[in-house]
């Protein structure tokens, strides 16, 4: 009852006209940030941090939270319509969503993304409300061996599911891992693979790589190889979901919510891992496997979008209860708290209860706002398909260029952006998946640090991975992911041969 009473008080605070306006402003701005490739919520929140000098804490935190999860909604729009993810968490959505758009089902893809985001966000907010201390306590027990093996599991899943073959998937993954090594070594402080370029000392920007591989490569591919695309290819037949599409979507929303929610509580790569795991799950369970990678499977949009939003929402659990940020944007939100002299942690619910519960209540309100903002605008977003391709992709290049330049105001970043774009173009032409590159780059440095920490704990002995129940369980799952598909294929061949 204490939780319910606190939540009701939070609603009373969050539902004041001023705070509702801040929530609406944040959700609207977040959606726009998600739609525009290259900006992202972390950059947007960082640029707006100075408002903490003028706005009271509750209003500004509601505003920043609106930008955060609003960007997840908006990121699906350009992923589906233009194969250009506005956010790294929307990469998987682009794979099936863009195929659906090209086969005339853009409306259904956008609708399942918006509704799935609402369902997952609402369920995850309930988890934040009632299970924050319990989940955070469990997550903090994970040590370096478990974190490292969790990332290895992500590597195995990504390379196996997203490549046309395991070899292609692993090749793309290792390119990403190599990119993640660029910069200052986290432990020794030595510069690695910077080639004497000062701008590379801080490492490669994930947003830059994602925009280059997806936005720039997509635009270059259209210009160089697709020529004049027949407009009827992207003809919109409807802006709603059929009964069958509802039946196929809701199980994916629920499965993905419970895949994504735990990942928000641990610093293991943000929302990218659960979106890939959700996609892999839906691809395995779907009765319409022939639609994946061809005409577009709606489960491949519904699942990843729900997983994405569930993970984003539950990042607040470790942030509020432990003061541990598990994503770039959460780290900037931590900075916003500190600007007000507030330190998130176990005492936050006692010392600043009004702010915390107003923030949690604003998540419920924001999810409804985003659904109302996004669903009626499905038809408007789909009209992007009617814009002439030359104007559309020129605009994408302009936004991508401005977004990347705005991060560090570096001309070198622009050369790197288009160099990465050419790499993405080559990979696309030869059938190599690009998403594992970004995953490898994000998780590579984290995996390296956790491996070193695990080996230090085990005094250099690899047996440290067999000493803890959690790491043993993860090893079993990894072996199953690697071997089971091959054993199933072998069994089928034996049956056919017999």
C-alpha positions in Angstrom: 0.0 0.0 0.0 2.9 2.3 0.7 4.0 2.0 -3.0 0.5 2.7 -4.2 0.1 5.7 -2.0 3.5 7.0 -3.1 2.6 6.4 -6.7 -0.7 8.3 -6.3 1.2 11.2 -4.8 3.5 11.0 -7.8 0.6 11.3 -10.2 -0.7 14.3 -8.3 2.7 16.0 -8.8 3.2 14.9 -12.4 -0.3 15.8 -13.5 0.0 19.5 -12.7 -0.4 21.6 -15.8 3.3 22.7 -15.8 4.6 19.2 -15.5 2.2 17.9 -18.1 3.5 20.5 -20.5 7.1 19.6 -19.8 6.2 15.9 -20.4 4.5 16.7 -23.7 7.4 18.9 -24.7 9.9 16.2 -23.9 7.9 13.4 -25.6 7.5 15.6 -28.8 11.1 16.6 -28.8 12.2 13.0 -28.1 10.1 11.7 -31.1 11.7 14.3 -33.4 15.2 13.4 -32.0 14.5 9.7 -32.8 13.3 10.5 -36.3 16.4 12.5 -37.2 19.3 10.1 -37.6 22.6 11.1 -35.9 21.3 13.1 -33.0 20.0 10.6 -30.4 18.6 11.2 -26.9 22.1 11.3 -25.2 23.2 14.2 -27.4 19.8 16.0 -27.0 19.8 15.7 -23.2 23.4 16.7 -23.0 22.7 19.8 -25.1 19.8 20.7 -22.9 21.5 20.2 -19.5 21.9 24.0 -19.0 18.1 24.2 -18.3 18.8 22.6 -14.9 20.0 26.1 -13.9 16.6 27.6 -14.5 14.0 24.8 -14.1 13.0 23.1 -10.9 14.2 19.5 -10.5 10.9 17.5 -11.0 10.0 19.4 -14.1 13.4 19.0 -15.8 13.7 15.3 -14.9 10.2 14.7 -16.4 11.3 16.6 -19.5 14.6 14.6 -19.9 12.8 11.3 -19.3 10.3 12.3 -22.0 13.1 12.9 -24.5 14.7 9.6 -23.5 11.8 7.2 -24.2 10.3 9.5 -26.9 13.4 9.0 -29.0 12.8 5.2 -28.9 9.3 5.7 -30.4 10.7 8.1 -33.1 13.6 5.9 -34.0 11.3 3.3 -35.4 9.8 5.7 -37.9 12.9 6.3 -40.1 14.0 2.7 -39.6 10.8 1.4 -41.1 10.3 4.0 -43.8 13.8 4.8 -44.9 16.0 1.9 -43.5 17.8 4.7 -41.5 17.7 4.0 -37.7 17.6 7.3 -35.7 18.9 5.3 -32.7 21.1 2.3 -32.3 18.3 0.4 -30.6 16.2 0.7 -33.8 18.7 -1.1 -36.0 16.8 -4.5 -35.9 13.5 -2.8 -36.6 14.9 -1.6 -39.9 15.6 -5.1 -41.1 11.9 -6.2 -41.3 10.2 -2.9 -41.0 11.7 -1.5 -44.2 10.9 -4.7 -46.0 7.3 -4.3 -44.9 7.3 -0.7 -46.1 8.6 -1.7 -49.5 5.8 -4.3 -49.8 3.1 -1.7 -49.1 2.7 -2.4 -45.3 4.4 0.6 -43.8 1.2 1.6 -41.9 1.0 -1.8 -40.2 4.7 -1.7 -39.3 4.4 1.7 -37.8 1.3 0.8 -35.9 2.7 -2.4 -34.4 5.9 -0.4 -33.4 3.9 2.3 -31.7 1.5 -0.1 -29.9 4.3 -2.5 -29.0 6.3 0.4 -27.5 3.2 1.5 -25.5 2.6 -2.1 -24.2 6.2 -2.8 -23.3 6.8 0.7 -21.8 3.7 0.4 -19.6 4.5 -3.1 -18.4 8.2 -2.1 -17.7 7.0 0.9 -15.8 4.9 -1.3 -13.6 8.1 -3.4 -13.0 10.0 -0.2 -12.1 7.2 0.7 -9.7 7.0 -2.5 -7.8 10.2 -4.5 -8.4 13.0 -1.8 -8.5 14.7 -2.7 -5.2 14.5 -6.5 -5.8 15.7 -6.5 -9.4 18.4 -4.0 -8.7 19.6 -6.2 -5.8 19.8 -9.2 -8.0 21.5 -7.4 -10.9 24.2 -6.0 -8.6 25.2 -9.5 -7.6 26.4 -10.2 -11.1 30.1 -10.1 -11.3 32.6 -9.7 -14.1 32.4 -13.4 -15.2 28.7 -13.2 -15.7 28.9 -9.8 -17.5 31.5 -11.2 -19.9 29.6 -14.3 -20.7 26.4 -12.4 -21.2 28.2 -10.4 -23.9 29.6 -13.5 -25.4 26.0 -14.8 -25.6 25.1 -11.6 -27.4 28.0 -12.1 -29.9 26.9 -15.7 -30.6 23.3 -14.7 -31.1 24.0 -11.7 -33.3 26.5 -13.5 -35.6 24.3 -16.6 -36.0 21.0 -14.8 -36.6 21.9 -11.7 -38.6 24.3 -13.0 -41.2 23.4 -14.8 -44.4 25.9 -17.3 -42.9 27.6 -17.7 -39.6 30.9 -16.8 -41.3 29.5 -13.5 -42.6 28.0 -12.6 -39.3 31.2 -13.3 -37.4 33.2 -11.3 -40.0 31.0 -8.3 -39.4 31.1 -8.8 -35.7 35.0 -8.9 -35.7 35.1 -5.7 -37.7 33.0 -4.1 -34.9 35.2 -5.5 -32.2 38.3 -4.1 -34.0 36.6 -0.7 -34.1 35.9 -0.9 -30.4 39.6 -1.3 -29.7 40.5 2.1 -31.1 41.4 4.7 -28.5 42.9 4.7 -25.1 43.3 1.4 -23.3 41.1 1.4 -20.3 43.6 -0.2 -18.0 47.1 0.6 -19.3 46.3 4.1 -20.6 48.1 3.3 -23.9 46.8 4.6 -27.2 45.7 1.8 -29.6 45.2 1.9 -33.3 44.8 5.7 -33.4 47.5 6.1 -36.2 48.6 9.4 -34.5 45.2 11.0 -35.1 44.2 13.1 -32.0 40.4 12.7 -32.8 40.7 9.0 -32.5 42.2 9.0 -29.0 38.7 9.0 -27.4 37.6 6.1 -29.6 35.1 6.0 -32.4 31.6 7.4 -31.8 29.0 4.7 -31.8 26.4 7.1 -33.3 28.8 8.1 -36.1 29.4 4.4 -37.0 25.7 3.6 -36.9 24.8 6.6 -39.0 27.6 5.8 -41.5 26.7 2.1 -41.9 23.0 2.7 -42.2 22.0 6.2 -43.3 25.0 7.0 -45.5 25.3 3.5 -46.9 21.6 3.3 -47.7 21.7 6.7 -49.5 24.8 5.7 -51.5 23.3 2.4 -52.4 20.1 4.0 -53.7 22.0 6.5 -55.8 24.6 4.2 -57.2 22.8 0.9 -57.7 19.1 1.2 -57.5 18.6 4.0 -60.0 15.0 5.0 -60.5 12.8 3.1 -58.1 9.2 2.5 -59.3 7.1 4.4 -56.8 4.4 1.7 -56.7 6.9 -0.5 -54.9 6.3 1.6 -51.7 2.6 2.0 -52.2 0.7 2.2 -49.0 -2.3 -0.1 -48.9 -3.5 0.7 -45.3 -2.6 2.5 -42.1 -3.9 0.0 -39.6 -3.3 -3.6 -38.6 -5.5 -6.5 -39.7 -6.9 -9.0 -37.3 -4.2 -11.5 -38.3 -1.5 -8.9 -37.7 -2.8 -8.3 -34.3 -2.8 -12.0 -33.5 0.8 -12.2 -34.7 1.9 -9.1 -32.9 0.6 -9.4 -29.3 2.6 -12.5 -28.3 5.7 -10.9 -29.7 5.1 -7.7 -27.6 4.7 -9.8 -24.4 7.7 -12.0 -25.1 9.9 -9.1 -26.0 8.9 -7.1 -23.0 10.2 -9.8 -20.6 13.3 -10.2 -22.8 14.1 -6.5 -22.7 13.2 -5.5 -19.1 16.1 -7.3 -17.4 18.6 -5.8 -19.8 17.9 -2.3 -18.7 19.1 -3.1 -15.2 22.6 -4.2 -16.2 25.4 -2.3 -18.0 25.7 -4.8 -20.9 25.1 -2.8 -24.0 21.7 -1.0 -23.4 18.8 -1.9 -25.7 20.8 -3.4 -28.6 21.2 -6.9 -27.1 17.5 -7.5 -26.2 16.4 -6.3 -29.6 18.6 -8.8 -31.3 17.6 -11.6 -28.9 13.9 -10.7 -29.5 14.4 -10.8 -33.2 16.2 -14.2 -32.9 13.3 -15.5 -30.7 10.6 -14.4 -33.1 12.4 -15.8 -36.1 12.7 -19.2 -34.4 9.1 -19.3 -33.2 7.4 -17.7 -36.2 5.1 -19.8 -38.5 5.9 -17.4 -41.3 9.7 -17.8 -41.6 9.5 -17.2 -45.3 8.6 -13.6 -44.7 11.8 -12.8 -42.8 14.2 -10.9 -45.0 11.8 -11.0 -48.0 8.4 -9.2 -47.7 8.9 -8.4 -44.0 7.6 -10.3 -41.0 5.5 -8.2 -38.6 6.9 -10.2 -35.6 10.3 -8.9 -36.6 9.1 -5.3 -35.9 6.8 -6.0 -33.0 9.3 -7.9 -30.9 12.4 -5.7 -31.2 10.5 -2.5 -30.7 8.9 -3.8 -27.5 12.2 -5.1 -26.2 13.8 -1.7 -27.0 11.3 0.2 -25.0 11.2 -2.2 -22.1 15.0 -2.0 -21.7 15.0 1.8 -21.9 12.3 2.1 -19.2 14.0 -0.3 -16.8 17.3 1.6 -17.0 15.7 3.8 -14.3 15.9 0.9 -11.8 19.7 0.8 -11.2 19.9 4.6 -11.9 17.4 5.5 -9.1 18.2 2.8 -6.6 21.9 2.4 -7.0 23.1 5.5 -8.8 24.4 3.2 -11.6 23.8 4.4 -15.2 23.5 1.5 -17.7 23.4 3.6 -20.9 24.9 6.8 -22.3 21.6 8.8 -21.7 21.2 7.4 -18.2 24.8 8.6 -17.4 23.8 12.1 -18.6 20.6 11.9 -16.5 22.8 11.1 -13.5 24.7 14.3 -14.3 21.4 16.2 -14.4 20.5 14.9 -10.9 24.0 15.9 -9.6 23.5 19.4 -11.0 20.7 19.8 -8.5 22.8 18.3 -5.7 20.8 15.1 -5.7 22.7 11.8 -5.6 20.7 8.8 -6.8 21.1 5.7 -4.7 19.5 3.7 -1.9 18.6 6.8 0.1 16.9 8.6 -2.9 13.5 7.1 -2.2 13.6 8.5 1.3 15.3 11.9 0.8 13.7 12.9 -2.5 10.6 10.7 -2.6 8.4 13.3 -4.2 10.7 13.7 -7.2 11.2 10.0 -7.7 7.5 9.1 -7.6 6.6 12.0 -9.9 9.2 10.8 -12.3 7.8 7.2 -12.2 4.2 8.5 -12.6 5.4 10.6 -15.6 6.4 7.4 -17.4 2.8 6.2 -17.3 1.6 9.6 -18.6 4.3 9.8 -21.2 3.5 6.4 -22.7 -0.1 7.4 -23.2 1.1 10.8 -24.7 3.4 9.0 -27.1 0.8 6.6 -28.3 -1.6 9.5 -28.9 1.1 11.4 -30.7 2.3 8.6 -32.8 -0.7 6.5 -33.9 -2.7 9.3 -35.5 0.4 10.4 -37.3 1.1 7.0 -39.0 -0.5 8.3 -42.2 1.5 11.4 -42.0 4.8 9.6 -41.5 3.9 7.2 -44.4 3.6 10.2 -46.7 7.4 10.4 -46.5 7.4 7.6 -49.0 5.8 9.9 -51.6 8.8 12.3 -51.5 11.0 11.9 -54.6 13.9 9.6 -53.8 16.5 12.2 -54.8 15.2 14.8 -52.4 14.6 12.2 -49.6 18.1 10.7 -49.6 19.8 14.1 -50.1 17.9 15.2 -47.0 19.1 12.0 -45.1 22.7 12.8 -46.0 22.3 16.4 -44.9 20.7 15.5 -41.5 23.3 12.7 -41.0 26.1 15.2 -41.7 24.8 17.9 -39.5 24.0 15.5 -36.7 27.5 13.9 -36.7 29.2 17.3 -37.0 27.2 18.6 -34.1 28.6 16.0 -31.8 32.2 17.3 -31.7 32.3 20.0 -34.4 35.1 18.0 -36.0 35.8 17.9 -39.7 37.6 14.6 -39.2 34.3 13.0 -38.1 32.8 13.9 -41.4 35.6 12.2 -43.4 35.2 9.2 -41.1 31.4 9.2 -41.5 31.6 8.9 -45.3 34.5 6.4 -45.0 32.3 4.2 -42.8 29.4 4.8 -45.3 31.6 3.4 -48.1 32.4 0.4 -45.9 28.7 -0.2 -45.3 28.1 0.1 -49.0 30.7 -2.6 -49.8 29.3 -4.9 -47.0 25.8 -4.5 -48.4 26.9 -5.3 -51.9 28.6 -8.5 -50.8 25.9 -9.7 -48.5 27.6 -8.9 -45.1 25.2 -7.8 -42.3 26.0 -4.4 -40.9 24.2 -4.5 -37.5 26.8 -6.9 -35.9 29.5 -4.2 -36.6 27.7 -1.8 -34.3 27.0 -4.4 -31.6 30.7 -5.5 -31.7 31.8 -2.0 -31.3 29.5 -1.2 -28.4 30.1 -4.4 -26.5 33.8 -5.0 -27.4 35.3 -2.5 -24.9 32.8 -3.6 -22.2 33.6 -7.3 -22.8 37.3 -6.6 -22.7 37.1 -4.8 -19.4 34.9 -7.5 -17.8 37.2 -10.3 -19.1 40.2 -8.5 -17.6 38.4 -8.0 -14.3 37.2 -11.7 -14.3 40.8 -12.9 -14.9 42.1 -10.6 -12.1 39.5 -12.1 -9.7 40.5 -15.6 -10.7 44.3 -14.7 -10.4 44.8 -15.5 -14.1 42.9 -18.8 -14.1 40.1 -19.5 -16.6 38.4 -21.7 -14.0 36.8 -18.5 -12.6 34.1 -19.0 -15.2 33.2 -22.4 -13.7 33.1 -21.3 -10.0 29.9 -19.3 -10.0 26.4 -20.7 -10.7 25.4 -17.7 -12.9 28.4 -18.0 -15.2 28.0 -21.8 -15.5 24.4 -21.3 -16.5 25.4 -18.8 -19.1 28.1 -21.1 -20.5 25.4 -23.8 -20.9 23.2 -21.4 -22.8 26.1 -20.3 -25.0 26.9 -23.9 -25.9 23.3 -24.6 -26.6 23.0 -21.5 -28.9 26.1 -22.6 -30.8 25.4 -26.3 -31.1 21.6 -26.9 -31.0 20.9 -25.4 -34.5 23.6 -27.4 -36.0 22.5 -30.6 -34.3 18.9 -30.0 -35.5 20.1 -29.5 -39.1 22.2 -32.6 -38.9 19.2 -34.6 -37.6 17.1 -33.4 -40.4 19.7 -34.4 -43.0 20.0 -37.8 -41.4 16.2 -38.2 -41.6 16.1 -37.2 -45.2 19.0 -39.5 -46.1 17.3 -42.3 -44.2 
